[in-house]
Amino acid sequence: MTTSASLLDQAPALDASRYFVRIRGERGNGFVEFDFAIGEPEVFVELILGRAAFEEFCATNKVEMLPPPVASSSDDGEKSDWDWRLADATKTRFK
């Protein structure tokens, strides 16, 4: 039986010194929507900052810019349930 300690030993090391940014879009009012990740680009938070603050944030954190997101879909052309983002809620009307 595998213990949780041995599973942690097998996990790749997280490099917390690497910061990643992926721009998701820019609003007409100058706000930049982007993903920010530490160590692993796949685990991120969604953020929004004004253009000047965004540029300062990137310079201060010495971020690595990631390429634009690639739209993923299932074989039948529909979006996967995992493609949902918090920003999508602004375009959805809830009852």
Stockholm file with secondary structure:
# STOCKHOLM 1.0

chainA/1-95         MTTSASLLDQAPALDASRYFVRIRGERGNGFVEFDFAIGEPEVFVELILGRAAFEEFCATNKVEMLPPPVASSSDDGEKSDWDWRLADATKTRFK
#=GR chainA/1-95 SS CCCHHHHHHHSCCCCTTCEEEEEEEECTTSEEEEEEEESCTTSEEEEEEEHHHHHHHHHHHTCEECCCCCCCCCTTSCCCGGGCCGGGGGGCCCC
#=GC SS_cons        CCCHHHHHHHSCCCCTTCEEEEEEEECTTSEEEEEEEESCTTSEEEEEEEHHHHHHHHHHHTCEECCCCCCCCCTTSCCCGGGCCGGGGGGCCCC
//
